[in-house]
Amino acid sequence: MSCMATSPESVAFERGVRPILRLVLPDKARAVLRFQPDKRLQARIEELASKANEGELTQAERREYEGYVRANKFVAILQRQARHLVKSAA
């Protein structure tokens, strides 16, 4: 499984979770690839992103937004690994 993450932290994280993903993803790879956040969550993330770009986040909002950013990175890793599994199975 190739590691497409760019930062040392992302590379280490992906390398660390890869063995677990190999156990979990084979049966769920296509579902992981279809995953989309619900519209309310997406709207909240976009609201926070806009406020972040304008420098208008409160401390609580900044922590919330950082949580969503981390979650998004994790979902991206899951989807990258799932894509690899689907291609390997084809």
C-alpha positions, 0 to 999 in steps of 0.5 A: 500500500503506497503512502501518499501522505506528505508530512512526516506526521501524516506518513507516521500516522498512516504507517501506524494505522495501516495494519488495522485498516488492512483488517477492517477495510476489505469488506467495507472498502467500497462503502468507505469510498462512497462516504460523504459527510451529512449536509449539516456537518459539511455546512458547519465545517465550511462555516468554520473554514470561512471564519478561519480564513478571516481570522474570526474563530473563537478558541472553542471554534478553533478547537472544533475546526482542528478536530474536523481537520484531523477527522478529514485527514483520517477519512482521506487515509481510509479512502486512499487505502480503500481505493488501493484495496479495490484496485488490487481486487479488480 
